[in-house]
Amino acid sequence: MIPKDLKYTESHEWIIVEDGVGTVGITHHAQDQLGDIVFVDLPEIDDSFGKGDIFGSVESVKSVSDLYIPASGKVLEINESLLDSPELLNQEPYEDGWIVKIQLEDVEELDDLMDAGEYEDQLD
């Protein structure tokens, strides 16, 4: 259930990088803990964030949780589908439920993130 090709944060975000662009979302564990997601607050295109900054939030029937960016960068794209269908985060957190795509400032920041095994160990 934990994809092996992603990097993970302690706050349950994931990132995958292709050609210097990071796609970011929340993990299955995160969406499971939140319950039914009813709203996603997304950043604007061209917003810049430092690693660990809050870049948005997710509202569920249980609570509101901040989203933390796993690496520094500038927002290139947001998943506009989440505005009308926030439940995609529950249904497909690793596929259609991605949240933002960012142009990474420093790929080496990813070295501080967990791999799938380390993330799974954290959940135990």
Summary of the structure (lengths in Angstrom):
residues: 124
radius of gyration: 13.2
end to end distance: 14.0
largest distance: 37.1
contacts: 380
relative contact order: 0.26
helix: 23%
strand: 36%
